[in-house]
């Protein structure tokens, strides 16, 4: 079964790579552009390899999804985006952020859960986010990026901007209900969005033939009036050319489109994936299309780069990633008393949550402004948790919050009621 599916997938990729945008018909860009494309792919590959190593050392926590093998789709896409365009992706987006300009130091620090990470160490691998570089995040919910991309496109129209949103998602997300909802809204409102499905042939461990009745994913939005195209996602130039044209359609004609990029992940779905659903021979077959090796070989063969250039590119990537690990190691962990911060968007005078850990309730979204009594009670609770036996103390009378803490809390409560108003 695996061999049959692998053969079918290979035939589809071959068809995608000879659709009029064939690699043999594309000339290499100038030497500087060729070098930049290769350098970004090499850096992403090296970063992902090291992220996997650090995860095995328990330096990176949570889940870890590596994009080793998918570099051409990432770099080909981002290389033709404007700085003010938006990119939004899935939970496999370390490389997407780096390609958009996020420093690898910050991405690695986020994997480590440190304060210098892109989300202050609170998001981890699946939630890289960098507003400054208009990378609008990775998301753990399959298909969750789709309606958010529609919102970004609507925002561009609402503000009268020419910005385009590129929404990248996996093949499994094309089966989610919000795929159809988003395609309908995008077509109805003519939103400037390029939807790009990174078809790596598996939704977790389920092959595309088993999870999608329509395996030509470029056709899945036609019923909503959105045209599609298939491309070879292992060819950085094929991706670059196609995405550039689809961005033009979105920017100039306000025409949303769907691109299906055939690509492949050489590692499992996540670091915890035993990969029992595919044969080693299939992976080796796809390694013959390695996007970095094939592009580097061609660049050297046509004289755009030399072997020395390639070696220097690899050395720079190695230094950058080594420095990123050192940076992440040296970045402090978030203080425990900030655990409940940044959980809510605070607007106006409304209270989005109430923390009632003390006689004096306070705003749940303002943990750092909690009254002293709440902090003392929390410390007393933590101290009690470490006690092996004995009766549970009453912190208000016996613990750290004693000696007038209740009276102080009541006074603080009266002051706040006078200034905050009803909630």
N, C-alpha and C positions, 0 to 999 in steps of 0.2 A: 504493500500500500504506500509506504513512504517513497519507494523508488518511483512508483507511478506518479505520485504527486510532485516529486522533485523534477521529473522529466517534463510534466505539464507546465510547471512553473518556469523551467528553463526555456521552454518553447515560447512562453508568453513574454519573457524578458527579451529573447531574441527578436520577437516581433516588435516590442517597444523600442528596441535600439535601432531598428531599420525602418522607422516610420516617416522618413523624409528628413529627420534630424540626425542621421547616422553619424557616428563619430568620425568615420573616414571622410565625410564631407565637410567637417569642421576644421578650420585652421586654428592652430594654437594662437592665443592672444599674444601680445608683446611680452618680452622677457620678464619685465617687472610684474605684470599681472600673473603670468604663469608661475613665477616664484612665489608670489603672495598666496595664490590659491593652494599651491602645494604646501607652503609653510603652515597655513592654517589647518589643513588636513592632518599634517604630521603632528602638530601641537595637540590637536584634539585627540588623536589616537594615543599619543604618549600620556596625556592627562588621564584618559580613561583607563589605560593600563595601570597607572599608578593609583588611581582611585580604587581599582579592584584590589590592589595589594594592601592599601591602607584599610580597606574594609575587612580584609582577612586578619589584620592586626587589631581589629576592633577600634580603630581610630575614628572611622566613619560609622555612624549608627543608622538605625532604621533600615529602610530598603535601599537597594542600589541597583539601578538599571543602566547598563553601559551601552553606548552607541558605536562600539567598535565594528567597523564595516559600513557604517552609514554616513561616513564623513563627506562623501561627494554630494549627497542630497543636502546636507546642512550647509556646506560652504558654497555650493553652487547657488543655493537660494539666497543666502545673506549677501553674497558678493554683488548682487544687482539691486539691492534695496537701498533706498535713501536713508540718511541718518534719522529723518523725522518719520519714517514709516514704522509701523508696529509689527512685532513678531510675537506670536503666542504659541506655546507648544505643550507637550504632554509631560510625563514624568521622566522622560529620557532626554534631558535637555542641558546637560553640562556643556556640551559642545556648542549648542545653539547660543547660549549666553556668551561664551568665549568668542564665537564668530561675530557676535553683535558688538563686541568691544568690552565686555566685562573682564576685568583682570583675573587671570587664573588664581591669583592669591585669594581673592574674595570668594571664588567658587569653591576652592578647596576648604577654606575656612568654614563655609556653610556646611559642607559635608561633615566637617569635624564638630559642628554645633557650636562654633565660637562667635564671639561678639562682632568680629570683623567680617563675618560672612555677609552675603548679599541680603539676607533676611535676619541679620543679627543672630544667626545660629538657631533660629526658631523654626525654619522650614525644612532644612536638611536637603538631601539629594533630590527629592521629588518636587521641591518648591523653590527653585532658584528664581529670583526676580530682580530686575534691574530697570527701574523706571527711567533713570538717566539715559540709558542706551535703548530705551523703548523696547526692551524685552519684557513683555507683560506676564511672564511667569510660566512655570511648569505646574501641572496640576495632576493630582493623583486620581481624580475621577475620570474614568474612560469616557471620552466625548465631552467632558466638561468645558473644554476650550471652545467648542463650537458656538454656543450662544454668546459667550463672552466676546468672541471675534465679531459677531454681528453687532454687539453693543459698541465695540470700538469703531466699526465702520459707520454706524449710525452717528456716533459722536463726531467723526470727521465731517460727515454731511451737515450735521447740525451747526458746527462751527465754521462751515464754509472752507474747510482745509482740503488740500489736495493729497493728504496722506493716505496711504494704502495699508491695510492690515493683511499680513500673511499668516494664515492659521494652519499649523502643521499638526496632524493627528495620525493615529495608527489605523491599520486596516480594520481592526476589531471595532473601532469607534464608528465605522460607517454603518454598523448594524444597530446603533443606539437610537432611541426614539428622537432625541434632540437633533440628530443629523437631519432628518426630514424637516423638522420644525425650523431649523436654522436655514436650510436651503430655501424653504418657502419664503421666509422673511427676507433673505438676501436678494432673491429674485424679485419679490414684490416691491421692495423698497430700493432696488438697484444699488445695493451697498458695495463700496469699493473694497472687496475682500477677495483674496486668492486663497482658496481652500486647497491644501496640498496634503494628500494622504501618503504617508510613508509606509508603503506596503512591503513589509519584510516577511510576508507570506505566512505569518503565524500571529494569531491573537492569543497571547500567552503561549500555551502549548498546543493550540488547536489550529490546524492548517486551514488556509483560506477556503479550500474546497469543502471543508466540513462546517465552516461557520458562516459562509455567505452564499446564498443561492445564485447571486450574480457575482461571478469572480472578476469580471471586468469592472473594477470599481470606478473607472472614469465615466461610466454610463449611469451611475446610481443617482445622479441629480438631474438627469435629462427630463424626467417627468415634471420637474419644477421650472424648467426653462433654463437650466444652467448647463452649458456645454462643458465637455471634459476632454482630456487628452492624456495619453499614457507616454511616459518617458523612461529612459534607462537611468535609474537613480544611482547607479554605480559609476556613471560617467559625469564628472563635474561640469564638463562643457555642455553636455546635453541638458542638464538641469539648469545651468546658467542661462542658456539661450531660451529655453521654454519659460522659465519663471520671469525673465525680463519681458517677454511678450505678454504674458498674462498680467503682470503688474501694469503694463501700458494700457491694457484693456480696462483694468479696474480704475486707473487714474484718469484716463482721458475719456473713456466711454461709460464709466460707472457700470461696468459689466462684471458681475461676479462670475468666477469660473472655478472648475475643479481640475486639479492635476493629480495624476496617480504616478508616483515615482516608485519603480521597482527597486528595492534595496534589500539588504540582508544583514542581520546581526550575527557576528561570529561567536558571540557569547550567548548564554542563555537569556531568557526573558528577564531574570533578575539574578543577583548573586546567589540566591538560594535555589536556582533552577537546576535539577539534575539532568535535564535534557534527554529524557528517555523517549521523547516523541519524534526524534529525527536521528538519522544515521550519520556516522562520521563521514561517510563517503559524500553525503549531500553537502556538508559543510566544506569539505575539501574541494568539491566542484565549484562552489561559490568563491573559494579563495583564489581561483584562477582569474576572477574578475575583481580582485582587490583594487579599490578605487585609488589608493595611494600608489601602489606598486605599478599599476598600468599607466597612470598619468606621469609618474616620475620617469619610467622607461621611455615613454614617448617624448617627453620634454628633453631628455638627454639625447635620444636618437635623432631628434630634429635640430639639435644645436641650441635650443633655448636655454638649457642649463648644462652644467658640467657635473661630473661625479663629485668634484670638490664642492660645488654649490650644494649638492644634495647632502653631503656629509656635514657641511656647516649648518644647514637647515635642521638636521637631526640633532646636532650638538646644541643649538640654541633652544630647541624644544626640551631637551634633557635638562638644561640649566634652568629654564623657566619653571618646569614642573618640580624640580628639586627645591627651588626657592619657594614655590607655592606650598610644599609640604612643611618646610621650615617655618614659613609665615603662619600657617594654620596651627602648627604645634605651639608657637609662641603667643598666639592670640588667646586672651583669657576667655574662660567660660562665662556665660551670663550669670550674674549674681542671682542667688535663689530668691531674694526678695523681689525680683522683677518677673517672677513666674507668671503672674496674672496680668501683666501689662501688654498693651497692643493687641488685645483680644477683640476690641470693639472700635467702631468708628464713632467718635463723639461729635455730635452736631447739636447746636442749640443748648437748651437746658435740660433735655430729657435724660433720665437715668436708664441706661440700657441693661444694667444689672445691679443688684443690691447685695452687698457682702454683709452678712449678719453674724460674723464671728465674734462680735463684741456687743456690749450693751448699746453701743453707738453704731448703727448701720452706716455704711458709707458707699460711695459709688464703686461698683465692681470694676469699672474700667480704669479706675485711678488707684491702682494698688499702692503706688509709691506715696500717695497722699493719705493712706489709711491712718487713723488716729493711733496714738501710742498704745492705747488699751488693746486694740486689735493685734498689734504686733507683739505685745507682751503676752497676750493669751496664746498666740500662735507659738511663741517660744516655749511657753509653759507646756503646751501640748506636745511639742517636739521633745522636751525634756522628759515628760511622762512616758512617751513612747519608748524611751531608752531604759526605763526602770524595769527590772526583772519581776518585781512583785510589790505588794503593798496596796493600800487603798488609793483610789484615784483622788488626787487633790482637787480642791476647788480653787482655781487660779484667782478668782476674784477676791478670795479671802486669804488663801495660803500661799499662792504662787507668786510669780513675778509681777502679776498685775494687782497685787494687794496694796494695802496702805493708801487708801484713798483713790485707787484707780477708778472705781465705780463712780465716785463723786465727780472726778475729773471728766469722765466720759459724759456724765449727765450735763455738766457745764458746757462741754464742747458741743453736745447735741443741741442745746438751747441756742448757742451762738450760730450754728449752721442753719437751724430752722429760721433764724432771723434774716440770714443773708441768702440762702438758696431758694427759698420759696417752695411751693408744693411740687411734687414730682410724680 
